[in-house]
């Protein structure tokens, strides 16, 4: 049934349009129960779920509004939930895909506040080397506009022994970070053991 917004009109009597009024109520009920608890049920009127239809174009949001909508992602090619934040600390409105992510290492994703994170790993032979590590980057991966911090750590080697290594973060930017892996001074530790370096980069 289709909603009839013209019934009843001013020139019609109620009894002449009773069937159309009933059809309007049926249509309203059919639409209401899509995402709501039905009329006359416990907790009637509350949402039972929230469904976002795919938007071919980004909807408009007014000032001081927080928005959510569904659109096909240019990053993943899938339907993703997009959050629109009215302004950041610089009063700039921005949006980000809060459901876009790659969750196998190397991995990336967004936090609910819009921060972008990337994580990965690389092998070190613990020889005091300096490493330049480039973050994940491709046409389907978002890039950093600003990096806030990089966290680095060392795992055990395959033998189960602690690698004789100390990792130091030296610098970072929106493309990569530099770190130095050096040997510890303790003579009883295993020298030259291989280690895996994991990193987590946070930014926007």
N, CA and C atoms as an extended XYZ file, in Angstrom:
612
Properties=species:S:1:pos:R:3:atomname:S:1:resname:S:1:resid:I:1 pbc="F F F"
N         0.840       -1.194        0.000 N   UNK     1
C         0.000        0.000        0.000 CA  UNK     1
C         0.872        1.241        0.000 C   UNK     1
N         0.384        2.285       -0.636 N   UNK     2
C         1.121        3.547       -0.701 CA  UNK     2
C         0.493        4.553        0.247 C   UNK     2
N         1.346        5.364        0.870 N   UNK     3
C         0.868        6.410        1.760 CA  UNK     3
C         0.185        7.501        0.952 C   UNK     3
N        -1.015        7.895        1.381 N   UNK     4
C        -1.771        8.940        0.706 CA  UNK     4
C        -1.816       10.157        1.619 C   UNK     4
N        -1.026       11.161        1.308 N   UNK     5
C        -0.963       12.355        2.155 CA  UNK     5
C        -2.099       13.327        1.885 C   UNK     5
N        -2.954       13.044        0.908 N   UNK     6
C        -4.046       13.957        0.553 CA  UNK     6
C        -5.398       13.509        1.091 C   UNK     6
N        -5.392       12.459        1.889 N   UNK     7
C        -6.680       11.958        2.377 CA  UNK     7
C        -6.686       11.919        3.905 C   UNK     7
N        -7.725       12.456        4.526 N   UNK     8
C        -8.824       13.196        3.878 CA  UNK     8
C        -8.436       14.645        3.611 C   UNK     8
N        -9.028       15.217        2.568 N   UNK     9
C        -8.791       16.642        2.340 CA  UNK     9
C        -9.955       17.449        2.906 C   UNK     9
N        -9.856       18.758        2.796 N   UNK    10
C       -10.833       19.632        3.457 CA  UNK    10
C       -12.246       19.443        2.943 C   UNK    10
N       -12.408       19.048        1.697 N   UNK    11
C       -13.752       18.960        1.105 CA  UNK    11
C       -14.395       17.601        1.323 C   UNK    11
N       -13.653       16.650        1.897 N   UNK    12
C       -14.188       15.304        2.050 CA  UNK    12
C       -14.692       15.063        3.467 C   UNK    12
N       -15.704       14.236        3.583 N   UNK    13
C       -16.193       13.804        4.881 CA  UNK    13
C       -15.392       12.585        5.329 C   UNK    13
N       -15.268       12.439        6.644 N   UNK    14
C       -14.471       11.347        7.183 CA  UNK    14
C       -14.983        9.993        6.714 C   UNK    14
N       -16.303        9.807        6.702 N   UNK    15
C       -16.838        8.493        6.329 CA  UNK    15
C       -16.577        8.153        4.863 C   UNK    15
N       -16.310        9.174        4.060 N   UNK    16
C       -16.042        8.918        2.641 CA  UNK    16
C       -14.599        8.477        2.407 C   UNK    16
N       -13.753        8.738        3.375 N   UNK    17
C       -12.329        8.409        3.204 CA  UNK    17
C       -11.841        7.438        4.275 C   UNK    17
N       -12.768        6.784        4.969 N   UNK    18
C       -12.382        5.885        6.062 CA  UNK    18
C       -11.454        4.777        5.584 C   UNK    18
N       -11.719        4.199        4.429 N   UNK    19
C       -10.879        3.095        3.948 CA  UNK    19
C        -9.457        3.570        3.655 C   UNK    19
N        -9.342        4.775        3.094 N   UNK    20
C        -8.009        5.294        2.797 CA  UNK    20
C        -7.251        5.640        4.076 C   UNK    20
N        -7.979        6.140        5.083 N   UNK    21
C        -7.336        6.423        6.367 CA  UNK    21
C        -6.806        5.132        6.983 C   UNK    21
N        -7.613        4.046        6.915 N   UNK    22
C        -7.159        2.758        7.437 CA  UNK    22
C        -5.935        2.258        6.667 C   UNK    22
N        -5.953        2.427        5.367 N   UNK    23
C        -4.798        2.011        4.569 CA  UNK    23
C        -3.548        2.808        4.941 C   UNK    23
N        -3.737        4.085        5.242 N   UNK    24
C        -2.593        4.889        5.679 CA  UNK    24
C        -2.020        4.370        6.997 C   UNK    24
N        -2.911        3.991        7.939 N   UNK    25
C        -2.444        3.446        9.207 CA  UNK    25
C        -1.731        2.107        9.007 C   UNK    25
N        -2.219        1.285        8.098 N   UNK    26
C        -1.570        0.005        7.803 CA  UNK    26
C        -0.178        0.247        7.212 C   UNK    26
N        -0.109        1.205        6.291 N   UNK    27
C         1.182        1.548        5.696 CA  UNK    27
C         2.147        2.066        6.749 C   UNK    27
N         1.650        2.927        7.649 N   UNK    28
C         2.477        3.461        8.725 CA  UNK    28
C         2.990        2.344        9.619 C   UNK    28
N         2.123        1.379        9.945 N   UNK    29
C         2.518        0.260       10.793 CA  UNK    29
C         3.555       -0.617       10.092 C   UNK    29
N         3.365       -0.860        8.793 N   UNK    30
C         4.326       -1.671        8.029 CA  UNK    30
C         5.715       -1.033        8.036 C   UNK    30
N         5.765        0.277        7.923 N   UNK    31
C         7.046        0.974        7.920 CA  UNK    31
C         7.639        1.063        9.326 C   UNK    31
N         6.794        1.242       10.317 N   UNK    32
C         7.255        1.417       11.695 CA  UNK    32
C         7.979        0.171       12.196 C   UNK    32
N         7.461       -1.022       11.864 N   UNK    33
C         8.010       -2.246       12.442 CA  UNK    33
C         9.317       -2.669       11.772 C   UNK    33
N         9.757       -1.973       10.734 N   UNK    34
C        11.016       -2.351       10.081 CA  UNK    34
C        12.166       -2.311       11.082 C   UNK    34
N        12.231       -1.245       11.888 N   UNK    35
C        13.323       -1.107       12.853 CA  UNK    35
C        12.841       -0.847       14.274 C   UNK    35
N        11.529       -0.960       14.521 N   UNK    36
C        10.983       -0.642       15.836 CA  UNK    36
C        10.208       -1.821       16.405 C   UNK    36
N        10.081       -1.843       17.732 N   UNK    37
C         9.197       -2.788       18.396 CA  UNK    37
C         7.754       -2.405       18.055 C   UNK    37
N         6.914       -3.355       17.636 N   UNK    38
C         5.571       -3.032       17.125 CA  UNK    38
C         4.684       -2.310       18.142 C   UNK    38
N         3.662       -1.655       17.624 N   UNK    39
C         2.638       -1.058       18.468 CA  UNK    39
C         1.994       -2.137       19.344 C   UNK    39
N         1.591       -1.738       20.552 N   UNK    40
C         0.879       -2.603       21.502 CA  UNK    40
C         1.737       -3.739       22.045 C   UNK    40
N         3.037       -3.699       21.822 N   UNK    41
C         3.949       -4.690       22.397 CA  UNK    41
C         4.733       -4.039       23.535 C   UNK    41
N         5.342       -4.865       24.381 N   UNK    42
C         6.178       -4.316       25.439 CA  UNK    42
C         7.313       -3.496       24.832 C   UNK    42
N         7.575       -2.348       25.437 N   UNK    43
C         8.610       -1.422       24.946 CA  UNK    43
C         8.310       -0.892       23.553 C   UNK    43
N         7.048       -0.809       23.220 N   UNK    44
C         6.643       -0.293       21.917 CA  UNK    44
C         7.218        1.105       21.690 C   UNK    44
N         7.719        1.327       20.494 N   UNK    45
C         8.281        2.624       20.141 CA  UNK    45
C         9.794        2.657       20.170 C   UNK    45
N        10.392        1.740       20.950 N   UNK    46
C        11.857        1.679       20.983 CA  UNK    46
C        12.383        1.018       19.710 C   UNK    46
N        13.628        1.318       19.388 N   UNK    47
C        14.267        0.648       18.259 CA  UNK    47
C        14.565       -0.806       18.609 C   UNK    47
N        14.286       -1.711       17.697 N   UNK    48
C        14.722       -3.097       17.822 CA  UNK    48
C        16.064       -3.300       17.129 C   UNK    48
N        16.336       -2.460       16.159 N   UNK    49
C        17.611       -2.433       15.458 CA  UNK    49
C        17.654       -1.139       14.649 C   UNK    49
N        18.813       -0.865       14.044 N   UNK    50
C        18.942        0.304       13.177 CA  UNK    50
C        19.530       -0.156       11.850 C   UNK    50
N        18.807        0.064       10.788 N   UNK    51
C        19.239       -0.343        9.455 CA  UNK    51
C        19.605        0.890        8.638 C   UNK    51
N        20.798        0.868        8.052 N   UNK    52
C        21.244        1.973        7.209 CA  UNK    52
C        21.243        1.510        5.757 C   UNK    52
N        20.420        2.116        4.941 N   UNK    53
C        20.412        1.790        3.521 CA  UNK    53
C        21.607        2.439        2.842 C   UNK    53
N        22.031        1.873        1.732 N   UNK    54
C        23.191        2.406        1.028 CA  UNK    54
C        22.852        3.739        0.373 C   UNK    54
N        23.734        4.725        0.569 N   UNK    55
C        23.553        6.044       -0.034 CA  UNK    55
C        24.487        6.202       -1.223 C   UNK    55
N        23.911        6.550       -2.369 N   UNK    56
C        24.734        6.778       -3.561 CA  UNK    56
C        25.546        8.054       -3.420 C   UNK    56
N        25.026        9.014       -2.665 N   UNK    57
C        25.725       10.270       -2.423 CA  UNK    57
C        25.744       10.555       -0.922 C   UNK    57
N        26.746       11.297       -0.503 N   UNK    58
C        26.845       11.644        0.910 CA  UNK    58
C        25.695       12.571        1.299 C   UNK    58
N        24.930       12.251        2.342 N   UNK    59
C        23.838       13.129        2.775 CA  UNK    59
C        24.384       14.392        3.425 C   UNK    59
N        23.553       15.405        3.460 N   UNK    60
C        23.945       16.675        4.076 CA  UNK    60
C        23.598       16.663        5.559 C   UNK    60
N        24.489       17.217        6.361 N   UNK    61
C        24.250       17.379        7.784 CA  UNK    61
C        24.427       18.846        8.148 C   UNK    61
N        23.600       19.320        9.055 N   UNK    62
C        23.651       20.706        9.473 CA  UNK    62
C        24.739       20.914       10.521 C   UNK    62
N        25.048       22.174       10.771 N   UNK    63
C        26.012       22.499       11.809 CA  UNK    63
C        25.571       21.922       13.149 C   UNK    63
N        26.539       21.483       13.927 N   UNK    64
C        26.313       20.925       15.264 CA  UNK    64
C        25.550       19.604       15.235 C   UNK    64
N        25.553       18.910       14.091 N   UNK    65
C        24.920       17.604       13.989 CA  UNK    65
C        25.985       16.506       13.894 C   UNK    65
N        25.685       15.381       14.506 N   UNK    66
C        26.522       14.191       14.403 CA  UNK    66
C        25.788       13.202       13.522 C   UNK    66
N        26.435       12.738       12.460 N   UNK    67
C        25.737       11.918       11.478 CA  UNK    67
C        26.350       10.546       11.274 C   UNK    67
N        25.493        9.587       10.926 N   UNK    68
C        25.908        8.248       10.537 CA  UNK    68
C        25.174        7.883        9.258 C   UNK    68
N        25.872        7.279        8.318 N   UNK    69
C        25.202        6.787        7.120 CA  UNK    69
C        26.015        5.657        6.494 C   UNK    69
N        25.376        4.919        5.605 N   UNK    70
C        25.981        3.777        4.948 CA  UNK    70
C        26.278        4.131        3.495 C   UNK    70
N        27.475        3.796        3.030 N   UNK    71
C        27.841        4.039        1.639 CA  UNK    71
C        28.876        3.011        1.220 C   UNK    71
N        29.019        2.824       -0.070 N   UNK    72
C        30.037        1.929       -0.586 CA  UNK    72
C        31.404        2.580       -0.424 C   UNK    72
N        32.306        1.881        0.224 N   UNK    73
C        33.627        2.424        0.533 CA  UNK    73
C        34.541        2.391       -0.680 C   UNK    73
N        35.258        3.491       -0.881 N   UNK    74
C        36.288        3.512       -1.916 CA  UNK    74
C        37.508        2.718       -1.486 C   UNK    74
N        37.619        2.429       -0.192 N   UNK    75
C        38.754        1.682        0.336 CA  UNK    75
C        38.526        0.178        0.254 C   UNK    75
N        37.369       -0.279        0.703 N   UNK    76
C        37.105       -1.718        0.781 CA  UNK    76
C        36.177       -2.232       -0.313 C   UNK    76
N        35.434       -1.322       -0.965 N   UNK    77
C        34.468       -1.740       -1.966 CA  UNK    77
C        33.211       -2.343       -1.375 C   UNK    77
N        33.060       -2.259       -0.049 N   UNK    78
C        31.903       -2.819        0.643 CA  UNK    78
C        31.080       -1.711        1.290 C   UNK    78
N        29.878       -2.081        1.736 N   UNK    79
C        29.087       -1.138        2.514 CA  UNK    79
C        29.785       -0.890        3.847 C   UNK    79
N        30.011        0.376        4.171 N   UNK    80
C        30.661        0.734        5.425 CA  UNK    80
C        29.870        1.829        6.110 C   UNK    80
N        29.923        1.834        7.440 N   UNK    81
C        29.240        2.856        8.222 CA  UNK    81
C        30.159        4.062        8.368 C   UNK    81
N        29.669        5.208        7.958 N   UNK    82
C        30.463        6.432        7.952 CA  UNK    82
C        29.945        7.376        9.027 C   UNK    82
N        30.863        7.898        9.811 N   UNK    83
C        30.523        8.831       10.882 CA  UNK    83
C        30.946       10.231       10.463 C   UNK    83
N        30.048       11.183       10.611 N   UNK    84
C        30.327       12.577       10.296 CA  UNK    84
C        30.390       13.357       11.601 C   UNK    84
N        31.538       13.952       11.874 N   UNK    85
C        31.746       14.742       13.076 CA  UNK    85
C        31.720       16.206       12.674 C   UNK    85
N        30.904       16.989       13.365 N   UNK    86
C        30.711       18.381       12.977 CA  UNK    86
C        32.004       19.164       12.959 C   UNK    86
N        32.850       18.955       13.940 N   UNK    87
C        34.101       19.714       13.962 CA  UNK    87
C        35.118       19.039       14.849 C   UNK    87
N        36.393       19.230       14.511 N   UNK    88
C        37.462       18.789       15.378 CA  UNK    88
C        37.950       19.980       16.189 C   UNK    88
N        39.147       19.873       16.739 N   UNK    89
C        39.641       20.967       17.573 CA  UNK    89
C        39.891       22.243       16.777 C   UNK    89
N        39.938       22.104       15.441 N   UNK    90
C        40.127       23.277       14.579 CA  UNK    90
C        38.835       23.707       13.900 C   UNK    90
N        37.699       23.220       14.411 N   UNK    91
C        36.381       23.549       13.848 CA  UNK    91
C        36.271       23.145       12.387 C   UNK    91
N        36.811       21.980       12.064 N   UNK    92
C        36.731       21.449       10.703 CA  UNK    92
C        35.859       20.198       10.728 C   UNK    92
N        34.830       20.170        9.885 N   UNK    93
C        33.971       19.000        9.792 CA  UNK    93
C        34.688       17.900        9.013 C   UNK    93
N        34.625       16.672        9.517 N   UNK    94
C        35.277       15.578        8.821 CA  UNK    94
C        34.460       14.304        8.990 C   UNK    94
N        34.721       13.331        8.133 N   UNK    95
C        34.025       12.052        8.190 CA  UNK    95
C        35.037       10.926        8.058 C   UNK    95
N        34.684        9.758        8.565 N   UNK    96
C        35.565        8.600        8.472 CA  UNK    96
C        34.722        7.329        8.548 C   UNK    96
N        35.249        6.259        8.006 N   UNK    97
C        34.546        4.983        7.941 CA  UNK    97
C        34.877        4.164        9.187 C   UNK    97
N        33.947        4.117       10.122 N   UNK    98
C        34.249        3.474       11.397 CA  UNK    98
C        34.235        1.951       11.305 C   UNK    98
N        33.719        1.389       10.204 N   UNK    99
C        33.723       -0.063       10.065 CA  UNK    99
C        34.767       -0.550        9.068 C   UNK    99
N        35.470        0.350        8.399 N   UNK   100
C        36.525       -0.071        7.471 CA  UNK   100
C        37.733       -0.533        8.255 C   UNK   100
N        38.281       -1.686        7.897 N   UNK   101
C        39.444       -2.196        8.620 CA  UNK   101
C        40.015       -3.407        7.895 C   UNK   101
N        41.262       -3.676        8.178 N   UNK   102
C        41.927       -4.937        7.827 CA  UNK   102
C        42.509       -5.457        9.133 C   UNK   102
N        42.035       -6.605        9.586 N   UNK   103
C        42.326       -7.049       10.941 CA  UNK   103
C        43.305       -8.214       11.006 C   UNK   103
N        44.021       -8.478        9.912 N   UNK   104
C        45.125       -9.424        9.947 CA  UNK   104
C        46.411       -8.646        9.718 C   UNK   104
N        47.455       -8.981       10.495 N   UNK   105
C        48.709       -8.214       10.433 CA  UNK   105
C        49.402       -8.452        9.100 C   UNK   105
N        49.837       -7.370        8.431 N   UNK   106
C        49.716       -5.961        8.822 CA  UNK   106
C        48.270       -5.495        8.743 C   UNK   106
N        47.859       -4.705        9.730 N   UNK   107
C        46.451       -4.358        9.876 CA  UNK   107
C        46.276       -2.851       10.020 C   UNK   107
N        45.033       -2.397        9.823 N   UNK   108
C        44.696       -0.992       10.016 CA  UNK   108
C        43.212       -0.883       10.326 C   UNK   108
N        42.817        0.270       10.891 N   UNK   109
C        41.414        0.524       11.184 CA  UNK   109
C        41.240        1.894       11.820 C   UNK   109
N        40.005        2.205       12.201 N   UNK   110
C        39.673        3.475       12.832 CA  UNK   110
C        39.105        3.221       14.223 C   UNK   110
N        39.369        4.129       15.150 N   UNK   111
C        38.680        4.116       16.431 CA  UNK   111
C        37.369        4.888       16.285 C   UNK   111
N        36.507        4.789       17.302 N   UNK   112
C        35.222        5.491       17.241 CA  UNK   112
C        35.379        7.005       17.200 C   UNK   112
N        36.500        7.509       17.685 N   UNK   113
C        36.724        8.956       17.678 CA  UNK   113
C        37.339        9.451       16.372 C   UNK   113
N        37.667        8.523       15.479 N   UNK   114
C        38.211        8.919       14.192 CA  UNK   114
C        39.708        8.768       14.054 C   UNK   114
N        40.377        8.272       15.100 N   UNK   115
C        41.813        8.058       14.989 CA  UNK   115
C        42.102        6.861       14.085 C   UNK   115
N        43.107        7.014       13.245 N   UNK   116
C        43.546        5.946       12.356 CA  UNK   116
C        44.714        5.205       13.018 C   UNK   116
N        44.673        3.869       12.990 N   UNK   117
C        45.785        3.086       13.519 CA  UNK   117
C        46.271        2.095       12.472 C   UNK   117
N        47.556        1.828       12.518 N   UNK   118
C        48.166        0.820       11.652 CA  UNK   118
C        49.167        0.023       12.472 C   UNK   118
N        49.227       -1.277       12.216 N   UNK   119
C        50.150       -2.123       12.952 CA  UNK   119
C        50.776       -3.140       12.020 C   UNK   119
N        51.995       -3.548       12.338 N   UNK   120
C        52.701       -4.513       11.513 CA  UNK   120
C        53.922       -5.032       12.235 C   UNK   120
N        54.776       -5.726       11.518 N   UNK   121
C        55.966       -6.300       12.131 CA  UNK   121
C        57.084       -6.406       11.108 C   UNK   121
N        58.301       -6.564       11.601 N   UNK   122
C        59.444       -6.829       10.734 CA  UNK   122
C        60.484       -7.583       11.533 C   UNK   122
N        61.373       -8.309       10.832 N   UNK   123
C        62.386       -9.122       11.483 CA  UNK   123
C        63.657       -8.319       11.695 C   UNK   123
N        64.300       -8.554       12.821 N   UNK   124
C        65.567       -7.909       13.146 CA  UNK   124
C        66.586       -8.975       13.514 C   UNK   124
N        67.830       -8.788       13.083 N   UNK   125
C        68.868       -9.742       13.458 CA  UNK   125
C        69.675       -9.276       14.667 C   UNK   125
N        69.212       -8.215       15.318 N   UNK   126
C        69.799       -7.719       16.556 CA  UNK   126
C        71.298       -7.439       16.388 C   UNK   126
N        71.620       -6.620       15.437 N   UNK   127
C        73.016       -6.269       15.203 CA  UNK   127
C        73.261       -4.780       15.373 C   UNK   127
N        72.407       -4.134       16.095 N   UNK   128
C        72.580       -2.700       16.295 CA  UNK   128
C        72.168       -1.882       15.094 C   UNK   128
N        71.334       -2.450       14.234 N   UNK   129
C        70.963       -1.795       12.988 CA  UNK   129
C        69.879       -0.742       13.201 C   UNK   129
N        69.853        0.205       12.297 N   UNK   130
C        68.764        1.176       12.231 CA  UNK   130
C        67.804        0.742       11.127 C   UNK   130
N        66.515        0.912       11.398 N   UNK   131
C        65.497        0.479       10.453 CA  UNK   131
C        64.564        1.640       10.137 C   UNK   131
N        64.213        1.765        8.866 N   UNK   132
C        63.152        2.669        8.447 CA  UNK   132
C        61.972        1.815        8.037 C   UNK   132
N        60.859        1.971        8.737 N   UNK   133
C        59.677        1.145        8.513 CA  UNK   133
C        58.579        2.014        7.913 C   UNK   133
N        58.112        1.623        6.747 N   UNK   134
C        57.048        2.361        6.061 CA  UNK   134
C        55.694        1.768        6.428 C   UNK   134
N        54.745        2.620        6.769 N   UNK   135
C        53.404        2.149        7.122 CA  UNK   135
C        52.713        1.561        5.890 C   UNK   135
N        51.699        0.745        6.155 N   UNK   136
C        50.869        0.225        5.077 CA  UNK   136
C        50.352        1.367        4.203 C   UNK   136
N        50.461        1.200        2.892 N   UNK   137
C        50.017        2.258        2.000 CA  UNK   137
C        49.627        1.667        0.652 C   UNK   137
N        48.417        1.973        0.212 N   UNK   138
C        47.949        1.577       -1.116 CA  UNK   138
C        46.695        2.383       -1.418 C   UNK   138
N        46.129        2.150       -2.580 N   UNK   139
C        44.912        2.877       -2.972 CA  UNK   139
C        43.722        2.495       -2.108 C   UNK   139
N        43.796        1.362       -1.427 N   UNK   140
C        42.685        0.900       -0.594 CA  UNK   140
C        42.986        1.004        0.900 C   UNK   140
N        44.000        1.772        1.260 N   UNK   141
C        44.353        1.971        2.662 CA  UNK   141
C        44.447        3.471        2.936 C   UNK   141
N        43.774        3.983        3.957 N   UNK   142
C        43.851        5.417        4.254 CA  UNK   142
C        45.253        5.817        4.703 C   UNK   142
N        45.606        7.066        4.448 N   UNK   143
C        46.935        7.568        4.816 CA  UNK   143
C        46.803        8.490        6.025 C   UNK   143
N        47.894        8.628        6.749 N   UNK   144
C        47.920        9.521        7.898 CA  UNK   144
C        48.033       10.973        7.434 C   UNK   144
N        47.245       11.841        8.062 N   UNK   145
C        47.434       13.282        7.915 CA  UNK   145
C        48.382       13.795        9.007 C   UNK   145
N        48.342       13.115       10.142 N   UNK   146
C        49.207       13.458       11.262 CA  UNK   146
C        49.395       12.210       12.110 C   UNK   146
N        50.618       11.939       12.517 N   UNK   147
C        50.910       10.813       13.397 CA  UNK   147
C        51.117       11.341       14.812 C   UNK   147
N        50.427       10.744       15.762 N   UNK   148
C        50.514       11.178       17.146 CA  UNK   148
C        51.633       10.451       17.885 C   UNK   148
N        51.703        9.121       17.684 N   UNK   149
C        52.763        8.380       18.357 CA  UNK   149
C        52.927        7.015       17.698 C   UNK   149
N        54.109        6.417       17.903 N   UNK   150
C        54.413        5.070       17.429 CA  UNK   150
C        54.883        4.250       18.624 C   UNK   150
N        54.306        3.074       18.792 N   UNK   151
C        54.695        2.165       19.873 CA  UNK   151
C        55.395        0.957       19.250 C   UNK   151
N        56.554        0.609       19.762 N   UNK   152
C        57.314       -0.523       19.225 CA  UNK   152
C        57.669       -1.481       20.349 C   UNK   152
N        57.757       -2.765       20.020 N   UNK   153
C        58.104       -3.774       21.008 CA  UNK   153
C        58.718       -4.990       20.345 C   UNK   153
N        59.381       -5.805       21.128 N   UNK   154
C        60.098       -6.979       20.640 CA  UNK   154
C        59.448       -8.238       21.174 C   UNK   154
N        59.294       -9.255       20.309 N   UNK   155
C        58.804      -10.562       20.744 CA  UNK   155
C        59.991      -11.493       20.978 C   UNK   155
N        59.697      -12.646       21.527 N   UNK   156
C        60.731      -13.672       21.701 CA  UNK   156
C        61.101      -14.272       20.349 C   UNK   156
N        62.290      -14.835       20.271 N   UNK   157
C        62.685      -15.511       19.039 CA  UNK   157
C        62.093      -16.913       19.021 C   UNK   157
N        62.352      -17.662       17.949 N   UNK   158
C        61.729      -18.970       17.765 CA  UNK   158
C        62.177      -19.997       18.801 C   UNK   158
N        63.336      -19.799       19.408 N   UNK   159
C        63.824      -20.759       20.401 CA  UNK   159
C        63.175      -20.560       21.765 C   UNK   159
N        62.419      -19.478       21.911 N   UNK   160
C        61.769      -19.203       23.175 CA  UNK   160
C        62.605      -18.368       24.105 C   UNK   160
N        63.834      -18.007       23.682 N   UNK   161
C        64.690      -17.186       24.525 CA  UNK   161
C        64.431      -15.712       24.268 C   UNK   161
N        64.646      -14.908       25.284 N   UNK   162
C        64.503      -13.474       25.092 CA  UNK   162
C        65.623      -12.970       24.176 C   UNK   162
N        65.318      -12.277       23.099 N   UNK   163
C        66.375      -11.753       22.244 CA  UNK   163
C        67.182      -10.691       22.996 C   UNK   163
N        68.453      -10.700       22.735 N   UNK   164
C        69.325       -9.740       23.401 CA  UNK   164
C        69.263       -8.428       22.637 C   UNK   164
N        68.130       -7.741       22.784 N   UNK   165
C        67.920       -6.544       21.968 CA  UNK   165
C        67.157       -5.482       22.743 C   UNK   165
N        67.478       -4.270       22.419 N   UNK   166
C        66.777       -3.115       22.954 CA  UNK   166
C        66.377       -2.250       21.774 C   UNK   166
N        65.109       -1.892       21.677 N   UNK   167
C        64.632       -1.106       20.539 CA  UNK   167
C        64.365        0.321       20.987 C   UNK   167
N        64.801        1.278       20.177 N   UNK   168
C        64.640        2.692       20.468 CA  UNK   168
C        63.987        3.384       19.286 C   UNK   168
N        62.876        4.063       19.537 N   UNK   169
C        62.226        4.846       18.494 CA  UNK   169
C        62.967        6.166       18.345 C   UNK   169
N        63.405        6.475       17.122 N   UNK   170
C        64.204        7.676       16.909 CA  UNK   170
C        63.402        8.823       16.303 C   UNK   170
N        62.512        8.528       15.370 N   UNK   171
C        61.718        9.589       14.742 CA  UNK   171
C        60.548        8.955       14.001 C   UNK   171
N        59.546        9.768       13.679 N   UNK   172
C        58.420        9.282       12.877 CA  UNK   172
C        57.781       10.441       12.136 C   UNK   172
N        57.081       10.106       11.049 N   UNK   173
C        56.309       11.077       10.281 CA  UNK   173
C        55.073       10.376        9.737 C   UNK   173
N        54.393       10.966        8.777 N   UNK   174
C        53.144       10.388        8.275 CA  UNK   174
C        53.366        9.213        7.325 C   UNK   174
N        54.605        8.993        6.909 N   UNK   175
C        54.903        7.920        5.967 CA  UNK   175
C        55.597        6.717        6.616 C   UNK   175
N        56.434        6.990        7.638 N   UNK   176
C        57.273        5.921        8.181 CA  UNK   176
C        57.806        6.316        9.554 C   UNK   176
N        58.527        5.393       10.171 N   UNK   177
C        59.244        5.716       11.402 CA  UNK   177
C        60.631        5.084       11.351 C   UNK   177
N        61.533        5.618       12.150 N   UNK   178
C        62.883        5.088       12.242 CA  UNK   178
C        63.132        4.606       13.665 C   UNK   178
N        63.762        3.452       13.763 N   UNK   179
C        64.093        2.915       15.071 CA  UNK   179
C        65.469        2.258       15.013 C   UNK   179
N        66.032        2.059       16.163 N   UNK   180
C        67.351        1.431       16.280 CA  UNK   180
C        67.249        0.227       17.200 C   UNK   180
N        67.754       -0.908       16.737 N   UNK   181
C        67.783       -2.126       17.538 CA  UNK   181
C        69.226       -2.371       17.958 C   UNK   181
N        69.484       -2.378       19.250 N   UNK   182
C        70.854       -2.537       19.760 CA  UNK   182
C        70.936       -3.688       20.743 C   UNK   182
N        72.165       -4.201       20.937 N   UNK   183
C        72.384       -5.292       21.888 CA  UNK   183
C        72.411       -4.760       23.317 C   UNK   183
N        71.928       -5.566       24.218 N   UNK   184
C        72.006       -5.218       25.629 CA  UNK   184
C        73.410       -5.523       26.161 C   UNK   184
N        73.708       -4.930       27.255 N   UNK   185
C        75.063       -5.090       27.787 CA  UNK   185
C        75.233       -6.336       28.638 C   UNK   185
N        74.126       -6.961       29.030 N   UNK   186
C        74.234       -8.131       29.914 CA  UNK   186
C        74.928       -9.279       29.196 C   UNK   186
N        76.037       -9.787       29.693 N   UNK   187
C        76.804      -10.815       28.990 CA  UNK   187
C        76.143      -12.193       28.984 C   UNK   187
N        75.187      -12.448       29.886 N   UNK   188
C        74.596      -13.783       29.980 CA  UNK   188
C        73.472      -14.009       28.969 C   UNK   188
N        73.051      -12.953       28.276 N   UNK   189
C        71.956      -13.103       27.315 CA  UNK   189
C        72.472      -13.643       25.992 C   UNK   189
N        71.560      -14.200       25.214 N   UNK   190
C        71.915      -14.781       23.924 CA  UNK   190
C        72.233      -13.660       22.946 C   UNK   190
N        73.371      -13.713       22.323 N   UNK   191
C        73.781      -12.683       21.373 CA  UNK   191
C        73.379      -13.088       19.964 C   UNK   191
N        72.968      -12.121       19.193 N   UNK   192
C        72.669      -12.373       17.785 CA  UNK   192
C        71.361      -13.103       17.542 C   UNK   192
N        70.516      -13.257       18.567 N   UNK   193
C        69.248      -13.949       18.371 CA  UNK   193
C        68.314      -13.116       17.511 C   UNK   193
N        67.588      -13.778       16.619 N   UNK   194
C        66.630      -13.065       15.791 CA  UNK   194
C        65.436      -12.629       16.633 C   UNK   194
N        64.865      -11.511       16.269 N   UNK   195
C        63.698      -10.996       16.984 CA  UNK   195
C        62.694      -10.457       15.982 C   UNK   195
N        61.432      -10.409       16.383 N   UNK   196
C        60.391       -9.798       15.574 CA  UNK   196
C        59.939       -8.516       16.253 C   UNK   196
N        59.970       -7.435       15.504 N   UNK   197
C        59.585       -6.124       16.019 CA  UNK   197
C        58.146       -5.839       15.587 C   UNK   197
N        57.281       -5.569       16.542 N   UNK   198
C        55.910       -5.183       16.243 CA  UNK   198
C        55.746       -3.692       16.521 C   UNK   198
N        54.901       -3.041       15.723 N   UNK   199
C        54.664       -1.620       15.942 CA  UNK   199
C        53.172       -1.310       15.844 C   UNK   199
N        52.778       -0.265       16.540 N   UNK   200
C        51.423        0.279       16.476 CA  UNK   200
C        51.544        1.777       16.324 C   UNK   200
N        51.006        2.294       15.233 N   UNK   201
C        51.064        3.730       14.946 CA  UNK   201
C        49.667        4.313       15.061 C   UNK   201
N        49.536        5.410       15.818 N   UNK   202
C        48.251        6.084       16.008 CA  UNK   202
C        48.320        7.495       15.439 C   UNK   202
N        47.265        7.889       14.738 N   UNK   203
C        47.233        9.226       14.167 CA  UNK   203
C        45.859        9.578       13.650 C   UNK   203
N        45.811       10.550       12.799 N   UNK   204
C        44.550       10.962       12.180 CA  UNK   204
C        44.766       11.138       10.688 C   UNK   204
